[in-house]
Amino acid sequence: MKSDTRAPTVRSLARTLGLSHTTVSDALRGAGRVDPATVRRVLKAAREAGYRRNPLAAAVMSELRRSRGSTFRGVLAAVDNFEPDRPPHGLFHRALVRGAQSRAADLGFKLEEFVVNHRDLTVPRLDSILQSRGIHGVLLLPSWYAPDWSELDWSRYAGVYTDYIIDRPTLHCVCCNHYRSSIALLGMLATRGYLRPGLYVEKGRDERTQHRFSSAFRTFLDTHANIEPVPPLIAGERSRAEFEAWFRRFNPDVVLGHFTELIDWMEGCGARLPETHGFVSLNVLYQTRPCAGLDQQPVELGGRAVELLIAQLQRNERGVPEWPTTTTIPARWIEGPTVRPPADGPSGDRAASPERKRQTAKGPWNVESVT
């Protein structure tokens, strides 16, 4: 007689154990309506038989029963952390969620938002909500401080963090490639004649990216002999007086920083942009006036994070990964009036190429393409 090589199912386990299909299903789902001894018996039999529950299949059946056959759309969670002692999460988070929701919809899923530590939503309460609703995919949005999501029962979830570092637990991450993008940006600026760049970045922002902004800046200075060294200003807090003292002392010909108020401070020191000096925003979402800068692509980051999250669910991978990975996406350059145009641009010495005209007209392109 041939042995049965078919994959074990809930029904086959129920027949083997002499239990009802419903009892075995509830035991495997941890529904809480089964005697603990029976749960242990079912789980032991499932392990020995090599059974693996498919959360997407279970969600499909549940959704079909509720909707009476309408089109299935699985549910994912986008989880933010309310940090009352820091500025509220704003444009970057909203763009991340927008990109994640759009990509989730493309793939047949719905993404719902939850904000922990706000309006009495604690992590254990969130864990209970996700379990009761059968949500197994968790997209964690960036936190100002090192996040701690260890109170979630990660044996039930697949997770992706949309920033560089998460240690509690160590999950897969998706984030902007700040280091590579900064190196490429400085190289491009050098081709436009900016040979004395200066970096102004807040200490907290630099630390959140493991000093990738300042490391890229120092590496570029060390490896390009034609660049005049200007010490970066790593500010504990935003201070106009500190900035102006640094700017007057070292006179960088272009300043890299996050906020366009630096343009006002530069002009207060007598700079004229772009005639005498330049300014580049390291994140154009923060600009309050037109300028050149980097688009860190939060919409694309959100979309890629959802793709990785759904891929884990499709492979039935839940829990903390043994080998967490980091996926990075480079920033894109946004042309603007605060830097000199390229030499072959409309104001340059040579006629613009068709490709350069296309890039200038449409605005952004991958900053890595100009290295």
PyMOL commands that set and color helices and strands:
alter all, ss='L'
color gray80, all
select helices_A, chain A and resi 10-17+21-29+36-49+55-67+91-106+123-132+154-156+178-191+203-208+212-223+240-250+261-268+284-286+298-314+354-362+367-370
alter helices_A, ss='H'
color red, helices_A
select strands_A, chain A and resi 74-81+109-116+137-140+158-161+172-176+197-202+233-235+254-257+278-281+292-295+326-329+332-334+364-366
alter strands_A, ss='S'
color yellow, strands_A
deselect
rebuild
show_as cartoon
